[in-house]
């Protein structure tokens, strides 16, 4: 049985700001975070990059451009 991971946000405002990204970027965020819940926080490149000490970068690419979301694990 696979372990399901949990994503918690520092504040509701952080989540609101992420979901307020342009449509294709917000959609990509939803797709990638669903995958992260299923398989863990490190999806590997080109989706995530480990920055060290539990800090990761989530890379979003869509029709409107690119966005980066930083997150940590413990």
mmCIF file as gemmi writes it, N, C-alpha and C atoms, coordinates in Angstrom:
data_model
loop_
_atom_site.group_PDB
_atom_site.id
_atom_site.type_symbol
_atom_site.label_atom_id
_atom_site.label_alt_id
_atom_site.label_comp_id
_atom_site.label_asym_id
_atom_site.label_entity_id
_atom_site.label_seq_id
_atom_site.pdbx_PDB_ins_code
_atom_site.Cartn_x
_atom_site.Cartn_y
_atom_site.Cartn_z
_atom_site.occupancy
_atom_site.B_iso_or_equiv
_atom_site.pdbx_formal_charge
_atom_site.auth_seq_id
_atom_site.auth_asym_id
_atom_site.pdbx_PDB_model_num
ATOM 1 N N . UNK Axp A 1 ? 0.847 -1.183 0 1 0 ? 1 A 1
ATOM 2 C CA . UNK Axp A 1 ? 0 0 0 1 0 ? 1 A 1
ATOM 3 C C . UNK Axp A 1 ? 0.89 1.242 0 1 0 ? 1 A 1
ATOM 4 N N . UNK Axp A 2 ? 0.609 2.17 -0.901 1 0 ? 2 A 1
ATOM 5 C CA . UNK Axp A 2 ? 1.411 3.387 -1.022 1 0 ? 2 A 1
ATOM 6 C C . UNK Axp A 2 ? 1.029 4.39 0.063 1 0 ? 2 A 1
ATOM 7 N N . UNK Axp A 3 ? 2.04 5.113 0.516 1 0 ? 3 A 1
ATOM 8 C CA . UNK Axp A 3 ? 1.81 6.153 1.511 1 0 ? 3 A 1
ATOM 9 C C . UNK Axp A 3 ? 1.318 7.422 0.822 1 0 ? 3 A 1
ATOM 10 N N . UNK Axp A 4 ? 0.278 8.036 1.365 1 0 ? 4 A 1
ATOM 11 C CA . UNK Axp A 4 ? -0.207 9.292 0.815 1 0 ? 4 A 1
ATOM 12 C C . UNK Axp A 4 ? 0.422 10.437 1.603 1 0 ? 4 A 1
ATOM 13 N N . UNK Axp A 5 ? 0.976 11.397 0.89 1 0 ? 5 A 1
ATOM 14 C CA . UNK Axp A 5 ? 1.618 12.546 1.513 1 0 ? 5 A 1
ATOM 15 C C . UNK Axp A 5 ? 0.602 13.666 1.689 1 0 ? 5 A 1
ATOM 16 N N . UNK Axp A 6 ? 0.905 14.596 2.577 1 0 ? 6 A 1
ATOM 17 C CA . UNK Axp A 6 ? 0.011 15.706 2.884 1 0 ? 6 A 1
ATOM 18 C C . UNK Axp A 6 ? 0.702 17.015 2.539 1 0 ? 6 A 1
ATOM 19 N N . UNK Axp A 7 ? -0.03 17.933 1.928 1 0 ? 7 A 1
ATOM 20 C CA . UNK Axp A 7 ? 0.484 19.273 1.654 1 0 ? 7 A 1
ATOM 21 C C . UNK Axp A 7 ? -0.231 20.246 2.579 1 0 ? 7 A 1
ATOM 22 N N . UNK Axp A 8 ? 0.55 20.996 3.346 1 0 ? 8 A 1
ATOM 23 C CA . UNK Axp A 8 ? 0.026 22.029 4.249 1 0 ? 8 A 1
ATOM 24 C C . UNK Axp A 8 ? 0.583 23.366 3.805 1 0 ? 8 A 1
ATOM 25 N N . UNK Axp A 9 ? -0.208 24.401 3.969 1 0 ? 9 A 1
ATOM 26 C CA . UNK Axp A 9 ? 0.201 25.736 3.546 1 0 ? 9 A 1
ATOM 27 C C . UNK Axp A 9 ? 0.437 26.619 4.76 1 0 ? 9 A 1
ATOM 28 N N . UNK Axp A 10 ? 1.41 27.513 4.633 1 0 ? 10 A 1
ATOM 29 C CA . UNK Axp A 10 ? 1.744 28.455 5.7 1 0 ? 10 A 1
ATOM 30 C C . UNK Axp A 10 ? 0.516 29.265 6.087 1 0 ? 10 A 1
ATOM 31 N N . UNK Axp A 11 ? -0.246 29.675 5.098 1 0 ? 11 A 1
ATOM 32 C CA . UNK Axp A 11 ? -1.479 30.422 5.339 1 0 ? 11 A 1
ATOM 33 C C . UNK Axp A 11 ? -2.418 30.21 4.161 1 0 ? 11 A 1
ATOM 34 N N . UNK Axp A 12 ? -3.67 30.519 4.358 1 0 ? 12 A 1
ATOM 35 C CA . UNK Axp A 12 ? -4.652 30.423 3.279 1 0 ? 12 A 1
ATOM 36 C C . UNK Axp A 12 ? -4.296 31.387 2.145 1 0 ? 12 A 1
ATOM 37 N N . UNK Axp A 13 ? -3.68 32.503 2.487 1 0 ? 13 A 1
ATOM 38 C CA . UNK Axp A 13 ? -3.284 33.493 1.483 1 0 ? 13 A 1
ATOM 39 C C . UNK Axp A 13 ? -2.271 32.916 0.506 1 0 ? 13 A 1
ATOM 40 N N . UNK Axp A 14 ? -1.351 32.106 0.996 1 0 ? 14 A 1
ATOM 41 C CA . UNK Axp A 14 ? -0.356 31.48 0.112 1 0 ? 14 A 1
ATOM 42 C C . UNK Axp A 14 ? -1.061 30.622 -0.932 1 0 ? 14 A 1
ATOM 43 N N . UNK Axp A 15 ? -1.972 29.784 -0.496 1 0 ? 15 A 1
ATOM 44 C CA . UNK Axp A 15 ? -2.711 28.938 -1.431 1 0 ? 15 A 1
ATOM 45 C C . UNK Axp A 15 ? -3.527 29.791 -2.402 1 0 ? 15 A 1
ATOM 46 N N . UNK Axp A 16 ? -4.19 30.81 -1.917 1 0 ? 16 A 1
ATOM 47 C CA . UNK Axp A 16 ? -4.981 31.692 -2.781 1 0 ? 16 A 1
ATOM 48 C C . UNK Axp A 16 ? -4.104 32.362 -3.837 1 0 ? 16 A 1
ATOM 49 N N . UNK Axp A 17 ? -2.911 32.811 -3.439 1 0 ? 17 A 1
ATOM 50 C CA . UNK Axp A 17 ? -1.995 33.444 -4.389 1 0 ? 17 A 1
ATOM 51 C C . UNK Axp A 17 ? -1.539 32.463 -5.471 1 0 ? 17 A 1
ATOM 52 N N . UNK Axp A 18 ? -1.272 31.232 -5.078 1 0 ? 18 A 1
ATOM 53 C CA . UNK Axp A 18 ? -0.847 30.222 -6.053 1 0 ? 18 A 1
ATOM 54 C C . UNK Axp A 18 ? -1.987 29.937 -7.033 1 0 ? 18 A 1
ATOM 55 N N . UNK Axp A 19 ? -3.19 29.761 -6.511 1 0 ? 19 A 1
ATOM 56 C CA . UNK Axp A 19 ? -4.323 29.444 -7.374 1 0 ? 19 A 1
ATOM 57 C C . UNK Axp A 19 ? -4.781 30.643 -8.204 1 0 ? 19 A 1
ATOM 58 N N . UNK Axp A 20 ? -4.301 31.841 -7.86 1 0 ? 20 A 1
ATOM 59 C CA . UNK Axp A 20 ? -4.611 33.044 -8.642 1 0 ? 20 A 1
ATOM 60 C C . UNK Axp A 20 ? -3.652 33.217 -9.824 1 0 ? 20 A 1
ATOM 61 N N . UNK Axp A 21 ? -2.697 32.299 -9.967 1 0 ? 21 A 1
ATOM 62 C CA . UNK Axp A 21 ? -1.812 32.339 -11.133 1 0 ? 21 A 1
ATOM 63 C C . UNK Axp A 21 ? -2.663 32.209 -12.397 1 0 ? 21 A 1
ATOM 64 N N . UNK Axp A 22 ? -2.126 32.603 -13.54 1 0 ? 22 A 1
ATOM 65 C CA . UNK Axp A 22 ? -2.864 32.397 -14.797 1 0 ? 22 A 1
ATOM 66 C C . UNK Axp A 22 ? -3.312 30.933 -14.939 1 0 ? 22 A 1
ATOM 67 N N . UNK Axp A 23 ? -4.392 30.737 -15.676 1 0 ? 23 A 1
ATOM 68 C CA . UNK Axp A 23 ? -5.081 29.441 -15.721 1 0 ? 23 A 1
ATOM 69 C C . UNK Axp A 23 ? -4.192 28.232 -15.965 1 0 ? 23 A 1
ATOM 70 N N . UNK Axp A 24 ? -3.339 28.258 -16.985 1 0 ? 24 A 1
ATOM 71 C CA . UNK Axp A 24 ? -2.556 27.05 -17.281 1 0 ? 24 A 1
ATOM 72 C C . UNK Axp A 24 ? -1.508 26.789 -16.205 1 0 ? 24 A 1
ATOM 73 N N . UNK Axp A 25 ? -1.015 27.842 -15.555 1 0 ? 25 A 1
ATOM 74 C CA . UNK Axp A 25 ? -0.034 27.653 -14.477 1 0 ? 25 A 1
ATOM 75 C C . UNK Axp A 25 ? -0.709 27.086 -13.231 1 0 ? 25 A 1
ATOM 76 N N . UNK Axp A 26 ? -1.883 27.603 -12.891 1 0 ? 26 A 1
ATOM 77 C CA . UNK Axp A 26 ? -2.623 27.074 -11.744 1 0 ? 26 A 1
ATOM 78 C C . UNK Axp A 26 ? -3.026 25.619 -11.992 1 0 ? 26 A 1
ATOM 79 N N . UNK Axp A 27 ? -3.436 25.315 -13.214 1 0 ? 27 A 1
ATOM 80 C CA . UNK Axp A 27 ? -3.806 23.935 -13.546 1 0 ? 27 A 1
ATOM 81 C C . UNK Axp A 27 ? -2.599 23.007 -13.426 1 0 ? 27 A 1
ATOM 82 N N . UNK Axp A 28 ? -1.461 23.462 -13.88 1 0 ? 28 A 1
ATOM 83 C CA . UNK Axp A 28 ? -0.243 22.649 -13.779 1 0 ? 28 A 1
ATOM 84 C C . UNK Axp A 28 ? 0.117 22.418 -12.318 1 0 ? 28 A 1
ATOM 85 N N . UNK Axp A 29 ? -0.057 23.444 -11.497 1 0 ? 29 A 1
ATOM 86 C CA . UNK Axp A 29 ? 0.197 23.311 -10.056 1 0 ? 29 A 1
ATOM 87 C C . UNK Axp A 29 ? -0.69 22.216 -9.465 1 0 ? 29 A 1
ATOM 88 N N . UNK Axp A 30 ? -1.973 22.236 -9.806 1 0 ? 30 A 1
ATOM 89 C CA . UNK Axp A 30 ? -2.904 21.232 -9.283 1 0 ? 30 A 1
ATOM 90 C C . UNK Axp A 30 ? -2.485 19.831 -9.722 1 0 ? 30 A 1
ATOM 91 N N . UNK Axp A 31 ? -2.137 19.663 -10.976 1 0 ? 31 A 1
ATOM 92 C CA . UNK Axp A 31 ? -1.717 18.349 -11.487 1 0 ? 31 A 1
ATOM 93 C C . UNK Axp A 31 ? -0.467 17.858 -10.753 1 0 ? 31 A 1
ATOM 94 N N . UNK Axp A 32 ? 0.524 18.735 -10.625 1 0 ? 32 A 1
ATOM 95 C CA . UNK Axp A 32 ? 1.786 18.311 -9.995 1 0 ? 32 A 1
ATOM 96 C C . UNK Axp A 32 ? 1.621 18.054 -8.503 1 0 ? 32 A 1
ATOM 97 N N . UNK Axp A 33 ? 0.827 18.861 -7.807 1 0 ? 33 A 1
ATOM 98 C CA . UNK Axp A 33 ? 0.657 18.623 -6.37 1 0 ? 33 A 1
ATOM 99 C C . UNK Axp A 33 ? -0.159 17.365 -6.106 1 0 ? 33 A 1
ATOM 100 N N . UNK Axp A 34 ? -1.081 17.034 -6.984 1 0 ? 34 A 1
ATOM 101 C CA . UNK Axp A 34 ? -1.794 15.749 -6.847 1 0 ? 34 A 1
ATOM 102 C C . UNK Axp A 34 ? -0.81 14.594 -6.981 1 0 ? 34 A 1
ATOM 103 N N . UNK Axp A 35 ? 0.108 14.722 -7.912 1 0 ? 35 A 1
ATOM 104 C CA . UNK Axp A 35 ? 1.137 13.691 -8.078 1 0 ? 35 A 1
ATOM 105 C C . UNK Axp A 35 ? 2.033 13.626 -6.842 1 0 ? 35 A 1
ATOM 106 N N . UNK Axp A 36 ? 2.366 14.788 -6.278 1 0 ? 36 A 1
ATOM 107 C CA . UNK Axp A 36 ? 3.208 14.826 -5.084 1 0 ? 36 A 1
ATOM 108 C C . UNK Axp A 36 ? 2.527 14.139 -3.9 1 0 ? 36 A 1
ATOM 109 N N . UNK Axp A 37 ? 1.225 14.327 -3.757 1 0 ? 37 A 1
ATOM 110 C CA . UNK Axp A 37 ? 0.477 13.662 -2.684 1 0 ? 37 A 1
ATOM 111 C C . UNK Axp A 37 ? 0.581 12.147 -2.84 1 0 ? 37 A 1
ATOM 112 N N . UNK Axp A 38 ? 0.548 11.679 -4.072 1 0 ? 38 A 1
ATOM 113 C CA . UNK Axp A 38 ? 0.586 10.235 -4.339 1 0 ? 38 A 1
ATOM 114 C C . UNK Axp A 38 ? 1.979 9.636 -4.202 1 0 ? 38 A 1
ATOM 115 N N . UNK Axp A 39 ? 3.015 10.347 -4.696 1 0 ? 39 A 1
ATOM 116 C CA . UNK Axp A 39 ? 4.338 9.716 -4.778 1 0 ? 39 A 1
ATOM 117 C C . UNK Axp A 39 ? 5.432 10.406 -3.959 1 0 ? 39 A 1
ATOM 118 N N . UNK Axp A 40 ? 5.138 11.561 -3.391 1 0 ? 40 A 1
ATOM 119 C CA . UNK Axp A 40 ? 6.149 12.255 -2.598 1 0 ? 40 A 1
ATOM 120 C C . UNK Axp A 40 ? 6.565 13.575 -3.207 1 0 ? 40 A 1
ATOM 121 N N . UNK Axp A 41 ? 7.32 14.355 -2.444 1 0 ? 41 A 1
ATOM 122 C CA . UNK Axp A 41 ? 7.619 15.733 -2.829 1 0 ? 41 A 1
ATOM 123 C C . UNK Axp A 41 ? 8.653 15.91 -3.927 1 0 ? 41 A 1
ATOM 124 N N . UNK Axp A 42 ? 9.475 14.908 -4.189 1 0 ? 42 A 1
ATOM 125 C CA . UNK Axp A 42 ? 10.522 15.077 -5.185 1 0 ? 42 A 1
ATOM 126 C C . UNK Axp A 42 ? 10.129 14.354 -6.461 1 0 ? 42 A 1
ATOM 127 N N . UNK Axp A 43 ? 9.536 15.097 -7.406 1 0 ? 43 A 1
ATOM 128 C CA . UNK Axp A 43 ? 9.113 14.514 -8.679 1 0 ? 43 A 1
ATOM 129 C C . UNK Axp A 43 ? 10.256 14.4 -9.663 1 0 ? 43 A 1
ATOM 130 N N . UNK Axp A 44 ? 11.368 15.055 -9.366 1 0 ? 44 A 1
ATOM 131 C CA . UNK Axp A 44 ? 12.512 15.047 -10.268 1 0 ? 44 A 1
ATOM 132 C C . UNK Axp A 44 ? 12.357 16.081 -11.361 1 0 ? 44 A 1
ATOM 133 N N . UNK Axp A 45 ? 13.441 16.298 -12.056 1 0 ? 45 A 1
ATOM 134 C CA . UNK Axp A 45 ? 13.421 17.303 -13.116 1 0 ? 45 A 1
ATOM 135 C C . UNK Axp A 45 ? 12.629 16.772 -14.307 1 0 ? 45 A 1
ATOM 136 N N . UNK Axp A 46 ? 11.923 17.592 -15.02 1 0 ? 46 A 1
ATOM 137 C CA . UNK Axp A 46 ? 11.939 19.052 -14.976 1 0 ? 46 A 1
ATOM 138 C C . UNK Axp A 46 ? 10.921 19.651 -14.011 1 0 ? 46 A 1
ATOM 139 N N . UNK Axp A 47 ? 10.193 18.811 -13.259 1 0 ? 47 A 1
ATOM 140 C CA . UNK Axp A 47 ? 9.101 19.314 -12.416 1 0 ? 47 A 1
ATOM 141 C C . UNK Axp A 47 ? 9.573 19.91 -11.101 1 0 ? 47 A 1
ATOM 142 N N . UNK Axp A 48 ? 10.51 19.253 -10.438 1 0 ? 48 A 1
ATOM 143 C CA . UNK Axp A 48 ? 11.017 19.747 -9.157 1 0 ? 48 A 1
ATOM 144 C C . UNK Axp A 48 ? 12.533 19.702 -9.148 1 0 ? 48 A 1
ATOM 145 N N . UNK Axp A 49 ? 13.091 20.557 -8.308 1 0 ? 49 A 1
ATOM 146 C CA . UNK Axp A 49 ? 14.529 20.519 -8.076 1 0 ? 49 A 1
ATOM 147 C C . UNK Axp A 49 ? 14.757 20.66 -6.581 1 0 ? 49 A 1
ATOM 148 N N . UNK Axp A 50 ? 15.548 19.754 -6.023 1 0 ? 50 A 1
ATOM 149 C CA . UNK Axp A 50 ? 15.924 19.843 -4.615 1 0 ? 50 A 1
ATOM 150 C C . UNK Axp A 50 ? 16.954 20.948 -4.46 1 0 ? 50 A 1
ATOM 151 N N . UNK Axp A 51 ? 16.675 21.875 -3.549 1 0 ? 51 A 1
ATOM 152 C CA . UNK Axp A 51 ? 17.582 23 -3.321 1 0 ? 51 A 1
ATOM 153 C C . UNK Axp A 51 ? 18.516 22.727 -2.127 1 0 ? 51 A 1
ATOM 154 N N . UNK Axp A 52 ? 18.198 21.706 -1.331 1 0 ? 52 A 1
ATOM 155 C CA . UNK Axp A 52 ? 19.006 21.349 -0.167 1 0 ? 52 A 1
ATOM 156 C C . UNK Axp A 52 ? 18.275 21.627 1.131 1 0 ? 52 A 1
ATOM 157 N N . UNK Axp A 53 ? 18.601 20.856 2.155 1 0 ? 53 A 1
ATOM 158 C CA . UNK Axp A 53 ? 18.02 21.006 3.495 1 0 ? 53 A 1
ATOM 159 C C . UNK Axp A 53 ? 16.495 20.97 3.492 1 0 ? 53 A 1
ATOM 160 N N . UNK Axp A 54 ? 15.896 20.145 2.633 1 0 ? 54 A 1
ATOM 161 C CA . UNK Axp A 54 ? 14.446 19.993 2.602 1 0 ? 54 A 1
ATOM 162 C C . UNK Axp A 54 ? 13.709 21.044 1.8 1 0 ? 54 A 1
ATOM 163 N N . UNK Axp A 55 ? 14.434 21.959 1.151 1 0 ? 55 A 1
ATOM 164 C CA . UNK Axp A 55 ? 13.798 22.993 0.328 1 0 ? 55 A 1
ATOM 165 C C . UNK Axp A 55 ? 13.769 22.534 -1.128 1 0 ? 55 A 1
ATOM 166 N N . UNK Axp A 56 ? 12.61 22.675 -1.766 1 0 ? 56 A 1
ATOM 167 C CA . UNK Axp A 56 ? 12.426 22.283 -3.151 1 0 ? 56 A 1
ATOM 168 C C . UNK Axp A 56 ? 11.844 23.437 -3.955 1 0 ? 56 A 1
ATOM 169 N N . UNK Axp A 57 ? 12.023 23.352 -5.259 1 0 ? 57 A 1
ATOM 170 C CA . UNK Axp A 57 ? 11.416 24.292 -6.199 1 0 ? 57 A 1
ATOM 171 C C . UNK Axp A 57 ? 10.49 23.498 -7.104 1 0 ? 57 A 1
ATOM 172 N N . UNK Axp A 58 ? 9.237 23.925 -7.186 1 0 ? 58 A 1
ATOM 173 C CA . UNK Axp A 58 ? 8.271 23.336 -8.105 1 0 ? 58 A 1
ATOM 174 C C . UNK Axp A 58 ? 8.219 24.241 -9.326 1 0 ? 58 A 1
ATOM 175 N N . UNK Axp A 59 ? 8.468 23.672 -10.481 1 0 ? 59 A 1
ATOM 176 C CA . UNK Axp A 59 ? 8.553 24.454 -11.716 1 0 ? 59 A 1
ATOM 177 C C . UNK Axp A 59 ? 7.271 24.275 -12.519 1 0 ? 59 A 1
ATOM 178 N N . UNK Axp A 60 ? 6.606 25.382 -12.776 1 0 ? 60 A 1
ATOM 179 C CA . UNK Axp A 60 ? 5.35 25.363 -13.522 1 0 ? 60 A 1
ATOM 180 C C . UNK Axp A 60 ? 5.564 26.021 -14.87 1 0 ? 60 A 1
ATOM 181 N N . UNK Axp A 61 ? 5.086 25.392 -15.923 1 0 ? 61 A 1
ATOM 182 C CA . UNK Axp A 61 ? 5.197 25.957 -17.256 1 0 ? 61 A 1
ATOM 183 C C . UNK Axp A 61 ? 3.836 25.834 -17.921 1 0 ? 61 A 1
ATOM 184 N N . UNK Axp A 62 ? 3.378 26.944 -18.497 1 0 ? 62 A 1
ATOM 185 C CA . UNK Axp A 62 ? 2.083 26.949 -19.161 1 0 ? 62 A 1
ATOM 186 C C . UNK Axp A 62 ? 2.083 27.924 -20.318 1 0 ? 62 A 1
ATOM 187 N N . UNK Axp A 63 ? 0.939 28.064 -20.953 1 0 ? 63 A 1
ATOM 188 C CA . UNK Axp A 63 ? 0.812 28.955 -22.11 1 0 ? 63 A 1
ATOM 189 C C . UNK Axp A 63 ? 1.157 30.397 -21.758 1 0 ? 63 A 1
ATOM 190 N N . UNK Axp A 64 ? 0.906 30.794 -20.498 1 0 ? 64 A 1
ATOM 191 C CA . UNK Axp A 64 ? 1.163 32.175 -20.078 1 0 ? 64 A 1
ATOM 192 C C . UNK Axp A 64 ? 2.611 32.428 -19.661 1 0 ? 64 A 1
ATOM 193 N N . UNK Axp A 65 ? 3.409 31.391 -19.598 1 0 ? 65 A 1
ATOM 194 C CA . UNK Axp A 65 ? 4.804 31.562 -19.194 1 0 ? 65 A 1
ATOM 195 C C . UNK Axp A 65 ? 5.215 30.523 -18.167 1 0 ? 65 A 1
ATOM 196 N N . UNK Axp A 66 ? 6.073 30.936 -17.241 1 0 ? 66 A 1
ATOM 197 C CA . UNK Axp A 66 ? 6.569 30.027 -16.211 1 0 ? 66 A 1
ATOM 198 C C . UNK Axp A 66 ? 6.358 30.642 -14.831 1 0 ? 66 A 1
ATOM 199 N N . UNK Axp A 67 ? 6.316 29.786 -13.827 1 0 ? 67 A 1
ATOM 200 C CA . UNK Axp A 67 ? 6.23 30.226 -12.438 1 0 ? 67 A 1
ATOM 201 C C . UNK Axp A 67 ? 7.009 29.229 -11.59 1 0 ? 67 A 1
ATOM 202 N N . UNK Axp A 68 ? 7.467 29.696 -10.459 1 0 ? 68 A 1
ATOM 203 C CA . UNK Axp A 68 ? 8.182 28.837 -9.512 1 0 ? 68 A 1
ATOM 204 C C . UNK Axp A 68 ? 7.489 28.942 -8.152 1 0 ? 68 A 1
ATOM 205 N N . UNK Axp A 69 ? 7.32 27.802 -7.502 1 0 ? 69 A 1
ATOM 206 C CA . UNK Axp A 69 ? 6.759 27.749 -6.151 1 0 ? 69 A 1
ATOM 207 C C . UNK Axp A 69 ? 7.764 27.001 -5.292 1 0 ? 69 A 1
ATOM 208 N N . UNK Axp A 70 ? 8.196 27.626 -4.221 1 0 ? 70 A 1
ATOM 209 C CA . UNK Axp A 70 ? 9.141 26.979 -3.317 1 0 ? 70 A 1
ATOM 210 C C . UNK Axp A 70 ? 8.382 26.334 -2.173 1 0 ? 70 A 1
ATOM 211 N N . UNK Axp A 71 ? 8.852 25.159 -1.758 1 0 ? 71 A 1
ATOM 212 C CA . UNK Axp A 71 ? 8.21 24.445 -0.661 1 0 ? 71 A 1
ATOM 213 C C . UNK Axp A 71 ? 9.257 23.671 0.119 1 0 ? 71 A 1
ATOM 214 N N . UNK Axp A 72 ? 8.894 23.281 1.325 1 0 ? 72 A 1
ATOM 215 C CA . UNK Axp A 72 ? 9.831 22.516 2.14 1 0 ? 72 A 1
ATOM 216 C C . UNK Axp A 72 ? 9.181 21.231 2.608 1 0 ? 72 A 1
ATOM 217 N N . UNK Axp A 73 ? 10.02 20.302 2.998 1 0 ? 73 A 1
ATOM 218 C CA . UNK Axp A 73 ? 9.557 19.01 3.509 1 0 ? 73 A 1
ATOM 219 C C . UNK Axp A 73 ? 10.196 18.764 4.864 1 0 ? 73 A 1
ATOM 220 N N . UNK Axp A 74 ? 9.558 17.9 5.63 1 0 ? 74 A 1
ATOM 221 C CA . UNK Axp A 74 ? 10.154 17.461 6.889 1 0 ? 74 A 1
ATOM 222 C C . UNK Axp A 74 ? 9.654 16.1 7.228 1 0 ? 74 A 1
